Amino acid sequence: MTMLSSFVISVMRTWPALDVLCTGDPDLTLAAADDFGPTAVEQRGGLFRLFFATAAARDAACAVLSATERRVEPVEVDDEDWARRSQDSLGPVAIGRIAVFPNPESQIPNPDSVSIVIRPSMGFGTGHHATTRLCLTALQTIDLSNRSVLDVGTGSGVLAIAAVRLGAAQALGIDHDPDAIAAATENLALNPQVERVQFGVADLTSSTLPTSDVVTANLTGALLVRAADRLATAVRPGGTLIVSGLLGEEEAPVRRAFSPDVIWKGEEDGWVCLAIRTRI
């Protein structure tokens, strides 16, 4: 076993999930589960598998869904199994000049695109979610040449890695979850051409954030509002703050929390991304 394969195995984890057999309107099932923050949904006919960040959230959702007489079964899904199935089913994703591949073997050489490899994982963005695509699009609307980038809530590290591939001088990705930092570090190793990217554990609500020319924050609308001052002060004067993870109905409070100087807006599947220019 190689050192790299040993490392990959060491960061694998299981994810709490619910298998729900819908007996009625599936939209009502998903709406009921939404209060508990599911991170992903797989559908096979009338069976839904809902993934959660914690067992506590899964168990709370289970209690509510079970009370509505749906057939609900808690399960633990191995991340390696999900990743393997995802690599078999997920193709590359093209977002502007960027192409995101699930593994090195799937890369297709193209001199006109910027390719990166992000291994599928239940917990962290791969480029297949709308908010990740929106952030990757937003990064391509600004000049990143010789700029420093801070990616808050880095997850898979896709935004930090992509920023350097697009010309940024350096990028730092932070996340409060050590598993996210392990996954991001693993993804960085899958992109040997990428240098000047670092990842570290840090909590947005309590850590001192380094100042950068560009800050990306793909979080949630509520967290963006609560952490607006901390995020805004992390951006150098004249820099750019890219925020996503907010739904359309959350756009107004997020705009009020930051600045009216929105220079770009993207929308996809009900999600919104804003690029905000800080004042000099």
Legacy VTK file of the C-alpha trace (Angstrom):
# vtk DataFile Version 3.0
C-alpha trace
ASCII
DATASET POLYDATA
POINTS 280 float
0.000 0.000 0.000
1.407 3.408 -0.972
1.694 6.343 1.398
-0.985 8.204 -0.567
-3.451 5.307 -0.445
-2.871 4.986 3.300
-3.660 8.682 3.707
-6.813 8.446 1.604
-8.115 5.563 3.689
-7.335 7.409 6.907
-9.622 10.337 6.047
-12.615 8.222 4.977
-15.711 8.562 7.112
-19.321 7.490 7.172
-22.263 9.819 6.698
-25.564 9.638 8.587
-28.468 9.207 6.200
-32.129 8.298 6.024
-33.733 5.960 3.505
-37.274 7.258 3.011
-39.896 5.427 0.957
-42.387 8.107 -0.034
-46.019 7.112 0.037
-47.271 10.530 -1.031
-45.962 13.749 -2.549
-42.115 13.583 -2.484
-41.922 17.380 -2.365
-43.657 17.293 1.016
-41.089 14.774 2.247
-38.201 16.958 1.149
-39.832 20.058 2.627
-40.270 18.334 5.985
-36.638 17.198 5.972
-35.314 20.598 4.922
-35.635 21.998 8.460
-32.824 19.633 9.498
-30.323 20.726 6.855
-29.818 17.689 4.605
-26.547 18.000 2.692
-27.507 15.856 -0.311
-30.317 13.740 -1.732
-30.182 10.607 -3.886
-33.391 9.388 -5.522
-34.111 5.903 -6.821
-37.711 5.744 -7.906
-39.863 6.374 -4.846
-36.938 5.850 -2.458
-35.030 8.877 -1.260
-31.714 8.719 0.574
-31.206 11.928 2.551
-27.716 12.715 3.869
-27.020 14.842 6.944
-23.937 16.494 8.407
-24.518 14.980 11.858
-26.255 11.971 13.353
-28.236 14.314 15.621
-29.737 16.127 12.621
-30.483 12.784 10.935
-32.171 11.413 14.051
-34.277 14.556 14.503
-35.423 14.343 10.891
-36.158 10.651 11.373
-38.474 11.399 14.294
-40.436 13.953 12.281
-40.681 11.914 9.093
-41.608 8.741 10.985
-44.491 10.595 12.623
-46.022 11.191 9.195
-46.285 7.403 8.637
-43.587 7.297 5.974
-41.262 4.293 5.985
-37.989 5.687 7.308
-34.753 3.826 8.042
-31.566 5.408 9.452
-28.402 4.215 7.692
-24.672 4.941 7.729
-23.139 5.391 4.279
-19.431 4.891 3.787
-17.883 7.908 2.071
-15.555 5.706 0.026
-18.504 3.722 -1.327
-20.363 6.917 -2.236
-17.251 8.379 -3.836
-16.663 5.242 -5.897
-20.247 5.244 -7.164
-20.019 8.968 -7.851
-16.827 8.588 -9.851
-18.603 5.975 -11.965
-21.640 8.201 -12.563
-20.376 11.797 -12.390
-18.766 13.203 -15.480
-16.666 16.339 -15.723
-18.334 19.676 -15.056
-17.532 22.676 -17.251
-17.977 26.130 -15.723
-16.702 28.741 -18.124
-12.984 28.068 -18.609
-12.883 25.628 -15.691
-13.388 21.879 -16.074
-13.751 19.851 -12.859
-12.967 16.128 -13.136
-13.761 13.417 -10.515
-10.373 11.697 -10.874
-7.085 12.175 -12.763
-7.880 9.374 -15.207
-11.010 11.145 -16.458
-9.185 14.316 -17.511
-9.462 15.306 -21.150
-6.627 17.565 -22.345
-7.910 20.898 -23.613
-5.579 23.871 -24.059
-8.542 26.263 -23.835
-9.712 25.109 -20.397
-8.371 25.071 -16.853
-8.719 21.532 -15.483
-8.792 20.547 -11.818
-9.505 17.246 -10.082
-11.888 17.127 -7.126
-12.661 13.717 -5.667
-16.403 13.218 -4.974
-17.330 13.279 -1.301
-20.689 13.483 0.413
-19.658 16.319 2.672
-17.848 18.742 0.407
-18.428 20.521 -2.904
-17.354 18.956 -6.203
-18.607 21.470 -8.750
-21.894 19.650 -9.301
-23.807 21.871 -6.859
-25.247 25.155 -8.095
-23.566 27.297 -5.426
-20.123 25.902 -6.264
-20.701 26.527 -9.963
-21.835 30.074 -9.229
-18.709 30.803 -7.164
-16.474 29.362 -9.869
-18.237 31.596 -12.402
-17.826 34.629 -10.151
-14.077 33.986 -9.809
-13.828 34.213 -13.591
-15.441 37.655 -13.674
-12.546 39.316 -11.833
-8.831 39.632 -12.510
-7.065 37.291 -10.107
-3.553 37.992 -11.385
-1.143 38.375 -8.471
-4.070 38.483 -6.026
-4.329 36.685 -2.699
-7.485 34.639 -2.078
-9.102 33.503 1.169
-11.731 30.770 0.858
-13.910 30.591 3.978
-15.674 27.256 4.477
-13.413 25.672 1.890
-14.915 22.146 2.010
-13.283 20.240 -0.848
-10.894 23.118 -1.551
-12.255 23.508 -5.082
-12.487 27.309 -4.968
-8.985 27.814 -3.551
-7.466 25.399 -6.065
-9.399 26.963 -8.935
-8.367 30.485 -7.890
-4.675 29.673 -8.244
-5.292 27.877 -11.530
-6.975 31.095 -12.718
-3.905 33.163 -11.861
-4.092 34.062 -8.177
-0.709 34.451 -6.489
-1.771 32.373 -3.498
-4.845 30.959 -1.800
-5.698 29.905 1.727
-8.718 27.717 2.408
-10.095 27.492 5.940
-12.834 25.365 7.457
-13.934 24.578 11.013
-14.202 20.872 10.109
-10.907 18.926 10.211
-12.412 16.347 7.832
-12.957 19.092 5.266
-9.322 20.181 5.539
-8.203 16.563 5.119
-10.379 16.233 2.001
-9.102 19.537 0.603
-5.489 18.481 1.214
-6.166 15.200 -0.563
-7.651 17.067 -3.527
-4.644 19.368 -3.667
-2.422 16.296 -3.982
-4.508 15.243 -7.002
-3.553 18.523 -8.691
0.270 18.428 -8.640
0.511 21.407 -11.001
-1.089 23.663 -8.373
1.243 25.461 -5.978
0.857 28.212 -3.380
-2.361 26.766 -1.913
-2.668 26.034 1.786
-5.480 24.702 3.963
-6.035 25.040 7.692
-8.631 24.533 10.406
-10.188 27.807 11.553
-13.593 28.907 12.808
-15.127 31.912 11.040
-16.923 33.027 14.187
-13.877 33.058 16.479
-10.631 32.971 14.479
-8.747 36.027 13.268
-9.050 36.040 9.491
-6.091 37.130 7.351
-6.794 39.982 4.954
-6.853 39.110 1.264
-7.593 40.736 -2.067
-10.418 38.287 -2.748
-12.537 36.421 -0.197
-14.957 33.642 -1.144
-17.613 32.415 1.292
-19.985 29.692 0.093
-21.875 29.246 3.364
-25.548 29.807 4.222
-27.611 32.958 4.086
-28.033 33.064 7.861
-24.329 32.589 8.551
-23.379 35.210 5.963
-25.564 37.756 7.751
-24.196 36.871 11.185
-20.569 36.956 10.021
-20.867 39.910 7.636
-18.553 42.222 9.599
-15.841 39.571 9.966
-15.974 38.680 6.292
-16.004 42.301 5.125
-12.967 43.237 7.209
-11.040 40.287 5.739
-11.196 41.920 2.289
-8.582 44.527 1.489
-9.892 47.956 0.362
-10.836 47.742 -3.293
-10.966 43.966 -3.129
-13.805 41.581 -3.904
-16.016 39.472 -1.649
-17.851 36.566 -3.299
-20.718 35.098 -1.266
-23.057 32.221 -2.051
-25.065 29.530 -0.337
-28.015 31.908 -0.043
-31.457 31.300 -1.465
-33.327 33.899 -3.491
-35.457 34.933 -0.520
-32.300 35.532 1.533
-30.705 37.908 -0.964
-32.180 41.118 0.480
-30.944 40.590 4.070
-27.524 39.480 2.798
-27.236 42.627 0.666
-28.204 44.788 3.650
-25.613 43.058 5.832
-22.766 43.826 3.452
-22.659 46.649 0.925
-24.713 47.977 -1.965
-21.650 47.708 -4.227
-22.631 44.446 -5.930
-20.660 44.149 -9.166
-21.978 40.746 -10.270
-24.914 38.487 -9.498
-25.585 34.922 -10.571
-28.620 32.703 -10.020
-29.140 28.978 -10.540
-31.796 26.573 -9.250
-33.021 29.142 -6.718
-29.521 29.829 -5.356
-27.827 33.225 -5.540
-24.186 34.327 -5.689
-23.029 37.933 -5.251
-19.670 39.536 -5.965
-19.227 42.669 -3.835
-16.524 45.299 -4.359
-15.214 46.805 -1.139
-14.664 50.542 -1.062
-11.202 52.066 -1.092
LINES 1 281
280 0 1 2 3 4 5 6 7 8 9 10 11 12 13 14 15 16 17 18 19 20 21 22 23 24 25 26 27 28 29 30 31 32 33 34 35 36 37 38 39 40 41 42 43 44 45 46 47 48 49 50 51 52 53 54 55 56 57 58 59 60 61 62 63 64 65 66 67 68 69 70 71 72 73 74 75 76 77 78 79 80 81 82 83 84 85 86 87 88 89 90 91 92 93 94 95 96 97 98 99 100 101 102 103 104 105 106 107 108 109 110 111 112 113 114 115 116 117 118 119 120 121 122 123 124 125 126 127 128 129 130 131 132 133 134 135 136 137 138 139 140 141 142 143 144 145 146 147 148 149 150 151 152 153 154 155 156 157 158 159 160 161 162 163 164 165 166 167 168 169 170 171 172 173 174 175 176 177 178 179 180 181 182 183 184 185 186 187 188 189 190 191 192 193 194 195 196 197 198 199 200 201 202 203 204 205 206 207 208 209 210 211 212 213 214 215 216 217 218 219 220 221 222 223 224 225 226 227 228 229 230 231 232 233 234 235 236 237 238 239 240 241 242 243 244 245 246 247 248 249 250 251 252 253 254 255 256 257 258 259 260 261 262 263 264 265 266 267 268 269 270 271 272 273 274 275 276 277 278 279
